[in-house]
Amino acid sequence: MSTRELVVLGTASQVPTRHRNQNGYLLRWDGEGFLFDPGEGTQRQMLRAGVAATDITRICITHFHGDHTLGLPGVIQRLSLDAVKHPVHAHFPASGAHYFERLRHATSFYEQADLREHPIAEDGSFTIGKLTLEARRLSHPVEAFGYRLVEPDGRTMLPERLREHGIEGPDVGRLQREGRLRDTSLDDVSVPRRGQRFAFVMDTRLCDAVYALAEDTDMLVIESTFLAEDTRLARDFGHLTARQAARVAAESGVRQLVLTHFSQRYPEPERFLDEAKAEFDGEIVVAEDLERVQVPKRRSSPAGHPAP
């Protein structure tokens, strides 16, 4: 069985609080582990959440403010300490490459992990097996990029249709590869299966890239640093309010909205939920540290056939 879930390691913006660590999120996606924006304390939060260094295959940095990166030295050194065998790819804004270098070699350690750097200078995409990782520039006082993970569309084979056409064993794979087997086409024995989509949007004002990243996602993890009463502060400092984040979700066809990156000025998390509910009637999660949020199951396939 594949695992697709978000492990929340920290949800505080700028500084930790008594109940919230600085940022940190691990997205488990089948055999991949995407670590987003590891702030200070991430290594300990990983331990508390049951996340091992060996789970990480990608590190994705949105921008080089401390609450999104100060956990990098510990995580990077842990990759070597635990002798992680597989390559770990690091994506980050190219304009902050000097910061990444300092964080990577913040102290002396025996480096043996295979950490491969992928600086991002402009909007673009990376191929990860059958997946595509997209990056788009956001609007923040320092250069920042948001990320979007896209699984390609596919087909769901229908066992009863396969039996009707007398197709079994290796012939099923051959039909999938070639699209036709004798008088039977792939359309005769399958239905379309929509690929899943995930987006991660941190520190930014409203901009076109926010909507592009969020479009038709199954899960949108998005900052909601401020409440609407402080919209001017949000704009001035390059952030979103919970209401703006929820409106993006509503206008972009998002299925599940995960709000995070909360300012310490608001001690009542239910206020973020109340504000978001006024704009978005889908599933809303106000993220808590160490919470696990499952990526929603696939939408149903056409003709009443459930998707896997």
Secondary structure, DSSP 8 states (H G I E B T S, - for coil): ---EEEEEEE-BSSS--SS--B-EEEEEETTEEEEE---TTHHHHHHHHT--GGG-SEEE-S---HHHHTTHHHHHHHHHHTT--S-EEEEEEGGGHHHHHHHHTSS-----S-EEEEEE-SSEEEEETTEEEEEEE--SSS--EEEEEE---EEEE-HHHHHHTT--THHHHHHHHHSEETTEEGGGSEEEE---EEEEE-S--S-HHHHHHHTT-SEEEEE--B-GGGHHHHHHHT--BHHHHHHHHHHHT-SEEEEE-B-TT---THHHHHHHHTT--SEEEE--TT-EEE-------GGG----
